[in-house]
Amino acid sequence: MQRHTEDMHADTPPESIHMMDASELAIPAVDFFVLRDGGKPLAMGAFKRIDATHAEIKSMHVLAEARGRGLSRAMLDHLLAAAKSAGLQRLSLETGVQPTFVAARALYYKAGFTDCPPFEGYSEDPNSVFMTRSLA
């Protein structure tokens, strides 16, 4: 979580950082997952319920030294399966426009996400891209 926070603050203007801190992730509306290798955490991801059928992907991150091994896709696939299993019908997300987010956006598009307007509490932000995908 600390490295995710550092990465977000290194490349995104403060007013455009929409990540949840660790204490905000520890609530009943959030399902939080950690991918480990031999007990060492390498990736994390979460989704936060917006309502009974819709959730937002939050804080998806893979450590820099573990990238290139398919862990981002594995975490995303796990989030999609867990959300569907929880009865959710839609997942949405906010991500950045900066060059450091190019790979993330490509991953989301490849997984069937499409651009959408801001949702649940967001407003237009020149540093944000909003995406959504049906789980049906």
N, C-alpha and C positions, 0 to 999 in steps of 0.2 A: 504494500500500500504506500509506503514511504517513497519508493522509486517511481510509482505511478504519479504520485502527487508532484514530485520533483519534475518529471517529464512534462506534466501539464503546465506547470508554472514557468518552465523554460521556454515554451514556444507559443503560449496563448496569452493574449491580454487578460488581465485579472477579471474584467467585467464579462468576459466570454468563457470563463471556466465554469462548467456546470456539473463537475464531478461531485459525488457525495463523499464526505470524509468517513473514516472507519466507524465512528459512533453512529452516523446516519444509516450505515448499512446494517447495523445490528437492531433491526426492528422487524416485527412480524410481516410487514408488507414486502420485505425483501428476501429473496432467495440468493445466497452468496455461495460461490464455489471456488475451490482452489485446486489446481492441477499440480500434482507433486511427482517428482521422480526421486525415488529412494528417500522420501521424507522431505526433500528440499522443494519449497514452493517455486514454481516456474511461471505460473499463469493464474490469473483470477478473472472472474466475471460474475455479474449479478443481474437480476432483473427485479424491478420494483413495480408492483401492481398499481395501475392507475384506476382501474375499476375491475369488475368481475370477469371481464373478457379481454382486457388490454393491459399490457405491461411495457415498461421501458427498460432496455438494456442499459446497465450502468457499470462503470469502472472496469471495462474489459481491458486487460493488459497482459502482455507477455514480456518477461525480462529480456533485455536486449541480447544478452549472451545465449538465450534459448530460442531466439527467432530463427526462422528458416527450417524448422522441423515440423511444421504443420500444426503447431500447438494452438495458434489463433483459430484455425478452422475447427480443430477438435473442441476447443472451448465454446465456440459459436454453435457448433452442432449440439453440444451438451445443453446449452442454454435454450436452444430451439426445442429440443426433445423434452426438457424439464418443464418448460412453459406449456407446451402442448399437453403433457401428462397432467399438469395442474389445472387443465380445463380452459386455459387462455386461448383466445382466437386470433390475437394480433400482438406483434411485438414491434415497437418503434424505438428509435434511438436518435441521439444528437451526437455529431462528431465534428471535428474541425475541418477548416478549408486549407490549413497550412500544409506545406509539402510533407511534413512528418506524418500526416494522416492519409496520404495517397494510398498506401498499402491497405489500410483499414477500410477506406471507402471501396476499394476494389474487391476486398473480401466480402463486404456486405452486399455489393451489387451482384457478385457471383452467386451469393447465397439467396438471391431472389428479392432483396430489399429494393425499394424504389423511393425516389425523392418524394417528399410530402411537405405540406405546410407545417409550421410550428404547432406543437400539441401541448396539452396539459401543463400550463404555467409558463411555457416558453413564448418568446416573441421573436420577430425577425431579428437576425443578428448577422452582420456581414462575415463573421468568423465561424459561423455554424452552417452545417448541412443537416437537414432533418430527413430521416428515412423511416419506412415502415414496411411490414410484410405480414401477410395473412398466414396463419398456421393451419388453415383448413386444408 
